[in-house]
Amino acid sequence: MSAGCFGRVFKHYYDCTPARYVLEMRIREASQLLLQSEESLDAIAEATGFPNRAYFSRVFKKIVKVPPAAFRRNARG
């Protein structure tokens, strides 16, 4: 199967590109780490495959609509 064919089939079933799917899985994992650990944002960014905290924060805010530090604060009350 070619990459283009795979991308079309994937998008048909998951309603997003493979890259977007992986990105959303990484953000989901980061959300869990923010809620369940005391790790720094730098450590969570690294653990979830982001090259640095700034990029992680930018992507997290774009998808979740809240910066990661605020997400952690709001979830803990």
Rosetta constraint file for C-alpha pairs under 8 A:
AtomPair CA 1 CA 5 HARMONIC 6.29 0.50
AtomPair CA 1 CA 6 HARMONIC 6.39 0.50
AtomPair CA 2 CA 6 HARMONIC 6.15 0.50
AtomPair CA 3 CA 7 HARMONIC 6.11 0.50
AtomPair CA 4 CA 8 HARMONIC 6.32 0.50
AtomPair CA 5 CA 9 HARMONIC 6.22 0.50
AtomPair CA 6 CA 10 HARMONIC 5.92 0.50
AtomPair CA 7 CA 11 HARMONIC 6.01 0.50
AtomPair CA 7 CA 17 HARMONIC 6.42 0.50
AtomPair CA 7 CA 18 HARMONIC 6.70 0.50
AtomPair CA 8 CA 12 HARMONIC 6.14 0.50
AtomPair CA 9 CA 13 HARMONIC 6.46 0.50
AtomPair CA 10 CA 14 HARMONIC 5.88 0.50
AtomPair CA 10 CA 15 HARMONIC 7.52 0.50
AtomPair CA 10 CA 16 HARMONIC 7.41 0.50
AtomPair CA 10 CA 17 HARMONIC 6.76 0.50
AtomPair CA 10 CA 18 HARMONIC 6.71 0.50
AtomPair CA 11 CA 15 HARMONIC 4.66 0.50
AtomPair CA 11 CA 16 HARMONIC 4.84 0.50
AtomPair CA 11 CA 17 HARMONIC 5.34 0.50
AtomPair CA 11 CA 18 HARMONIC 7.38 0.50
AtomPair CA 12 CA 16 HARMONIC 7.83 0.50
AtomPair CA 16 CA 20 HARMONIC 6.16 0.50
AtomPair CA 16 CA 21 HARMONIC 6.39 0.50
AtomPair CA 17 CA 21 HARMONIC 6.22 0.50
AtomPair CA 18 CA 22 HARMONIC 6.26 0.50
AtomPair CA 19 CA 23 HARMONIC 6.19 0.50
AtomPair CA 20 CA 24 HARMONIC 6.12 0.50
AtomPair CA 21 CA 25 HARMONIC 6.26 0.50
AtomPair CA 22 CA 26 HARMONIC 6.25 0.50
AtomPair CA 23 CA 27 HARMONIC 6.28 0.50
AtomPair CA 24 CA 28 HARMONIC 6.07 0.50
AtomPair CA 24 CA 63 HARMONIC 7.78 0.50
AtomPair CA 25 CA 29 HARMONIC 6.22 0.50
AtomPair CA 26 CA 30 HARMONIC 6.14 0.50
AtomPair CA 26 CA 48 HARMONIC 5.65 0.50
AtomPair CA 26 CA 49 HARMONIC 7.46 0.50
AtomPair CA 27 CA 31 HARMONIC 6.07 0.50
AtomPair CA 27 CA 48 HARMONIC 7.69 0.50
AtomPair CA 27 CA 60 HARMONIC 6.35 0.50
AtomPair CA 27 CA 63 HARMONIC 7.96 0.50
AtomPair CA 28 CA 32 HARMONIC 6.45 0.50
AtomPair CA 29 CA 33 HARMONIC 6.32 0.50
AtomPair CA 29 CA 48 HARMONIC 6.98 0.50
AtomPair CA 30 CA 34 HARMONIC 6.09 0.50
AtomPair CA 30 CA 44 HARMONIC 6.28 0.50
AtomPair CA 30 CA 45 HARMONIC 7.41 0.50
AtomPair CA 30 CA 48 HARMONIC 6.30 0.50
AtomPair CA 31 CA 35 HARMONIC 6.31 0.50
AtomPair CA 31 CA 68 HARMONIC 7.86 0.50
AtomPair CA 32 CA 36 HARMONIC 5.94 0.50
AtomPair CA 33 CA 37 HARMONIC 5.42 0.50
AtomPair CA 33 CA 39 HARMONIC 7.59 0.50
AtomPair CA 33 CA 44 HARMONIC 6.84 0.50
AtomPair CA 34 CA 38 HARMONIC 7.24 0.50
AtomPair CA 34 CA 39 HARMONIC 7.44 0.50
AtomPair CA 34 CA 44 HARMONIC 7.57 0.50
AtomPair CA 34 CA 68 HARMONIC 7.50 0.50
AtomPair CA 34 CA 71 HARMONIC 7.84 0.50
AtomPair CA 34 CA 72 HARMONIC 5.67 0.50
AtomPair CA 35 CA 72 HARMONIC 6.01 0.50
AtomPair CA 35 CA 75 HARMONIC 7.02 0.50
AtomPair CA 35 CA 76 HARMONIC 7.63 0.50
AtomPair CA 39 CA 43 HARMONIC 6.03 0.50
AtomPair CA 39 CA 44 HARMONIC 6.42 0.50
AtomPair CA 40 CA 44 HARMONIC 6.28 0.50
AtomPair CA 41 CA 45 HARMONIC 5.95 0.50
AtomPair CA 41 CA 53 HARMONIC 6.37 0.50
AtomPair CA 41 CA 68 HARMONIC 7.70 0.50
AtomPair CA 41 CA 69 HARMONIC 7.67 0.50
AtomPair CA 42 CA 46 HARMONIC 6.24 0.50
AtomPair CA 42 CA 52 HARMONIC 6.76 0.50
AtomPair CA 42 CA 53 HARMONIC 5.14 0.50
AtomPair CA 43 CA 47 HARMONIC 6.02 0.50
AtomPair CA 44 CA 48 HARMONIC 6.12 0.50
AtomPair CA 45 CA 49 HARMONIC 6.32 0.50
AtomPair CA 45 CA 50 HARMONIC 5.06 0.50
AtomPair CA 45 CA 51 HARMONIC 7.14 0.50
AtomPair CA 45 CA 52 HARMONIC 6.23 0.50
AtomPair CA 45 CA 53 HARMONIC 5.68 0.50
AtomPair CA 45 CA 56 HARMONIC 5.74 0.50
AtomPair CA 46 CA 50 HARMONIC 5.50 0.50
AtomPair CA 46 CA 51 HARMONIC 6.50 0.50
AtomPair CA 46 CA 52 HARMONIC 6.84 0.50
AtomPair CA 46 CA 53 HARMONIC 7.96 0.50
AtomPair CA 50 CA 55 HARMONIC 6.90 0.50
AtomPair CA 50 CA 56 HARMONIC 5.73 0.50
AtomPair CA 51 CA 55 HARMONIC 7.04 0.50
AtomPair CA 51 CA 56 HARMONIC 7.61 0.50
AtomPair CA 52 CA 56 HARMONIC 6.29 0.50
AtomPair CA 53 CA 57 HARMONIC 5.98 0.50
AtomPair CA 54 CA 58 HARMONIC 6.18 0.50
AtomPair CA 55 CA 59 HARMONIC 6.16 0.50
AtomPair CA 56 CA 60 HARMONIC 5.91 0.50
AtomPair CA 57 CA 61 HARMONIC 6.01 0.50
AtomPair CA 57 CA 67 HARMONIC 6.03 0.50
AtomPair CA 57 CA 68 HARMONIC 6.13 0.50
AtomPair CA 58 CA 62 HARMONIC 6.23 0.50
AtomPair CA 58 CA 67 HARMONIC 7.56 0.50
AtomPair CA 59 CA 63 HARMONIC 6.30 0.50
AtomPair CA 60 CA 64 HARMONIC 5.74 0.50
AtomPair CA 60 CA 65 HARMONIC 7.41 0.50
AtomPair CA 60 CA 66 HARMONIC 7.30 0.50
AtomPair CA 60 CA 67 HARMONIC 6.36 0.50
AtomPair CA 60 CA 68 HARMONIC 6.43 0.50
AtomPair CA 61 CA 65 HARMONIC 4.67 0.50
AtomPair CA 61 CA 66 HARMONIC 4.76 0.50
AtomPair CA 61 CA 67 HARMONIC 4.64 0.50
AtomPair CA 61 CA 68 HARMONIC 6.92 0.50
AtomPair CA 62 CA 66 HARMONIC 7.68 0.50
AtomPair CA 66 CA 70 HARMONIC 6.39 0.50
AtomPair CA 66 CA 71 HARMONIC 6.00 0.50
AtomPair CA 67 CA 71 HARMONIC 6.12 0.50
AtomPair CA 68 CA 72 HARMONIC 6.23 0.50
AtomPair CA 69 CA 73 HARMONIC 6.21 0.50
AtomPair CA 70 CA 74 HARMONIC 5.88 0.50
AtomPair CA 71 CA 75 HARMONIC 6.06 0.50
AtomPair CA 72 CA 76 HARMONIC 6.33 0.50
AtomPair CA 73 CA 77 HARMONIC 6.42 0.50
